[in-house]
Amino acid sequence: MRVRITTPNVTQALRRRDPGSAKPYNFALSPILIQPAPDRTLIAPFSKHPEEWLTQEYTEIHSGATVNLDGEYNGRKLVPQTLSSILWRHYLHAEHKSLAPDGERSDAYTSGLLLRRPIQAMTPLIFIGKEIERKAQEGEDISVLQARGPIKYEAGQTARTRAADARLILRARKFSLRKLMRESGVSQHAIERFLGGEWLHPSTRVRLRQTIEELED
């Protein structure tokens, strides 16, 4: 998909390849992967020629690594979605909200009159919101590719509570868990949440950022 260059990390990633072409609000190209993840956002200079899209090199914006489609990054293959794959996934998509005519779960080849599927709530309940990244509504924004789903409301969470930047997490993984605990004074549970890309209190993010910068120096 075509995306706009709206964040510093995207600009820096593209300028490593072509210092003159990456300018704020210029367009770039980013493939939509079959297995998307927050640490795998690929981007390349925009091209109007579709025959080049599958073979050109892409830059992972968090690490700066140069990769090719159908190659591997962090142990997973980079497979882009194509129109044919989307059509087949739609055709073979199971109707999870309903049961098959025989009362069993639906699968890709179920046919006939579907039945209602009973739902039983189980505790503890997890409250989620319908909020999305507002910039994503405008289209052509890199945030569309980095969405993590609806916001989960948990005890102690505030409006400023969010996950740490993916680049900071990659830098932190160069140090052992015990060393991060000792130098920052942050609990093991909080650091594990930080390394896993989960929600953190703003003060904890700041403390860990300062610790990582001190360890790197």
Phi, psi and omega per residue, in radians:
M1 nan 2.727 3.090
R2 -1.475 2.286 -3.136
V3 -2.249 2.742 3.086
R4 -1.663 2.587 3.084
I5 -1.469 1.760 -3.038
T6 -2.142 -0.070 -3.111
T7 -2.223 2.632 -3.098
P8 -1.066 -0.638 -3.090
N9 -1.174 -0.599 3.079
V10 -1.187 -0.749 3.116
T11 -1.049 -0.815 -3.120
Q12 -1.120 -0.687 -3.134
A13 -1.102 -0.738 -3.138
L14 -1.277 -0.571 -3.129
R15 -1.230 -0.363 3.049
R16 -1.142 -0.489 -3.117
R17 -1.628 -0.716 -3.094
D18 -2.575 1.629 -3.042
P19 -1.020 -0.457 -3.044
G20 -1.548 -0.351 -3.006
S21 -1.634 -0.414 -3.066
A22 -1.496 1.805 3.122
K23 -2.246 2.585 -3.123
P24 -0.927 2.330 3.096
Y25 1.244 0.154 2.885
N26 -1.266 2.925 3.130
F27 -1.672 2.598 3.053
A28 -2.366 3.074 -3.096
L29 -2.087 2.345 3.123
S30 -2.423 2.180 3.119
P31 -1.328 2.515 3.043
I32 -1.596 2.023 -3.036
L33 -1.496 2.632 3.085
I34 -1.164 -0.608 3.091
Q35 -2.037 1.375 -3.121
P36 -1.273 2.717 3.098
A37 -2.747 2.695 -3.115
P38 -1.044 -0.446 -3.099
D39 -1.704 0.236 3.141
R40 -2.368 1.307 3.072
T41 -2.004 1.942 -3.042
L42 -1.759 2.566 -3.113
I43 -2.626 2.618 3.134
A44 -2.615 2.822 3.063
P45 -0.980 2.511 -3.073
F46 -1.159 2.434 3.095
S47 -2.387 2.407 3.104
K48 -1.526 -0.002 -3.036
H49 -1.842 1.791 -3.078
P50 -1.015 -0.491 -3.108
E51 -1.164 -0.256 3.139
E52 -1.608 -0.287 -2.959
W53 -1.119 -0.676 -3.062
L54 -1.386 -0.368 -3.037
T55 -1.856 -0.271 -3.096
Q56 -1.319 2.839 -3.139
E57 -1.472 2.520 3.113
Y58 -2.099 2.714 3.105
T59 -1.952 2.264 3.051
E60 -1.410 2.079 -2.905
I61 -1.220 -0.374 -3.103
H62 -1.481 -0.653 -3.087
S63 -1.824 -0.336 -3.078
G64 1.435 0.072 -3.114
A65 -1.212 2.515 3.077
T66 -1.697 2.205 -3.041
V67 -2.355 2.886 3.050
N68 -2.097 2.598 3.071
L69 -1.144 2.550 -3.021
D70 1.257 0.062 2.964
G71 -1.593 -2.952 -3.127
E72 -2.088 2.573 3.059
Y73 -2.537 2.192 -3.087
N74 0.943 0.658 3.046
G75 1.437 0.058 3.130
R76 -2.170 2.513 -3.119
K77 -1.360 2.442 -3.123
L78 -1.629 1.627 -3.096
V79 -1.911 2.049 -3.126
P80 -1.416 2.645 3.013
Q81 -1.283 2.461 3.030
T82 -2.141 2.900 -3.129
L83 -1.060 -0.710 -3.137
S84 -1.142 -0.690 3.140
S85 -1.172 -0.620 3.109
I86 -1.154 -0.727 3.130
L87 -1.109 -0.750 3.132
W88 -1.177 -0.680 3.109
R89 -1.129 -0.628 3.096
H90 -1.185 -0.720 -3.122
Y91 -1.159 -0.635 -3.067
L92 -1.724 0.151 -3.101
H93 -1.265 2.203 3.133
A94 -1.346 2.563 3.107
E95 -1.540 1.586 -3.042
H96 -1.243 -0.335 -3.097
K97 -1.389 -0.156 -3.073
S98 -2.312 2.843 3.084
L99 -1.751 2.748 3.077
A100 -1.205 2.879 3.137
P101 -0.996 -0.446 3.123
D102 -1.562 0.103 3.112
G103 1.555 -0.079 3.105
E104 -1.512 2.994 3.118
R105 -1.176 2.553 3.112
S106 -1.283 2.590 3.009
D107 -2.271 -2.964 -3.042
A108 -1.123 -0.392 -3.040
Y109 -1.980 0.256 3.099
T110 -1.187 2.422 3.091
S111 -2.470 2.825 3.140
G112 1.863 -2.999 -3.127
L113 -1.337 2.040 -3.114
L114 -1.369 2.695 -3.126
L115 -1.865 2.796 3.069
R116 -1.176 2.459 3.105
R117 -1.790 2.084 -3.138
P118 -1.198 2.502 -3.137
I119 -2.104 2.329 3.106
Q120 -2.134 2.112 3.139
A121 -1.289 2.435 3.135
M122 -2.182 2.462 3.121
T123 -1.598 2.691 0.021
P124 -1.374 2.529 3.127
L125 -1.383 2.468 3.104
I126 -2.010 2.090 -3.111
F127 -1.512 2.269 3.105
I128 -2.146 2.714 3.131
G129 -1.837 3.086 3.119
K130 -1.888 0.181 -3.087
E131 -1.184 2.549 3.044
I132 -2.329 2.952 3.037
E133 -1.190 2.039 -3.040
R134 -1.086 -0.559 3.136
K135 -1.125 -0.443 -3.112
A136 -1.173 -0.443 -3.134
Q137 -1.168 -0.436 -3.105
E138 -1.388 -0.231 -3.110
G139 1.370 2.883 3.064
E140 0.983 0.604 3.102
D141 -2.145 2.456 -3.079
I142 -1.113 -0.370 -3.134
S143 -1.118 -0.385 3.101
V144 -1.069 -0.644 -3.088
L145 -1.428 -0.237 -3.066
Q146 -1.905 0.202 -3.116
A147 -1.102 2.441 -3.136
R148 -1.940 0.264 3.137
G149 1.590 -3.057 -3.107
P150 -1.139 2.655 3.129
I151 -1.250 2.350 3.059
K152 -1.705 2.293 3.112
Y153 -1.649 2.079 -3.120
E154 -2.159 2.863 3.139
A155 -1.053 2.308 3.108
G156 1.461 -0.022 -3.122
Q157 -1.412 2.399 3.117
T158 -2.064 3.108 -3.112
A159 -1.127 -0.448 -3.101
R160 -1.649 -0.045 -3.139
T161 -1.295 2.167 3.133
R162 -2.763 3.042 3.131
A163 -1.337 2.753 3.097
A164 -1.289 2.851 3.118
D165 -1.126 2.423 -3.079
A166 -1.069 -0.589 3.130
R167 -1.169 -0.646 3.107
L168 -1.160 -0.659 3.115
I169 -1.121 -0.718 3.101
L170 -1.097 -0.691 3.102
R171 -1.160 -0.638 -3.110
A172 -1.197 -0.511 -3.084
R173 -1.216 -0.130 3.059
K174 -1.313 -0.247 -3.099
F175 -1.980 2.665 -3.122
S176 -1.264 2.737 3.116
L177 -1.056 -0.726 -3.118
R178 -1.118 -0.674 -3.137
K179 -1.191 -0.699 3.104
L180 -1.114 -0.694 3.114
M181 -1.115 -0.789 -3.071
R182 -1.160 -0.741 -3.055
E183 -1.393 -0.503 -3.076
S184 -1.702 -0.446 -3.050
G185 1.349 0.170 3.130
V186 -1.535 2.539 -3.084
S187 -1.171 2.764 3.126
Q188 -1.058 -0.728 -3.116
H189 -1.069 -0.747 -3.120
A190 -1.174 -0.685 3.134
I191 -1.184 -0.664 3.092
E192 -1.104 -0.682 3.068
R193 -1.131 -0.708 3.123
F194 -1.080 -0.828 -3.121
L195 -1.205 -0.459 3.125
G196 -1.514 0.039 3.119
G197 1.287 0.465 -3.140
E198 -1.648 3.084 -3.064
W199 -1.170 2.462 3.126
L200 -2.402 2.636 3.049
H201 -1.219 2.524 -3.101
P202 -0.942 -0.724 -3.113
S203 -1.137 -0.582 3.110
T204 -1.209 -0.711 3.089
R205 -1.060 -0.757 -3.129
V206 -1.116 -0.763 -3.120
R207 -1.107 -0.733 3.139
L208 -1.211 -0.648 3.088
R209 -1.076 -0.794 3.136
Q210 -1.086 -0.701 -3.138
T211 -1.132 -0.760 -3.130
I212 -1.118 -0.722 3.126
E213 -1.130 -0.681 3.109
E214 -1.160 -0.702 3.125
L215 -1.163 -0.652 3.124
E216 -1.186 -0.590 3.113
D217 -1.244 nan nan
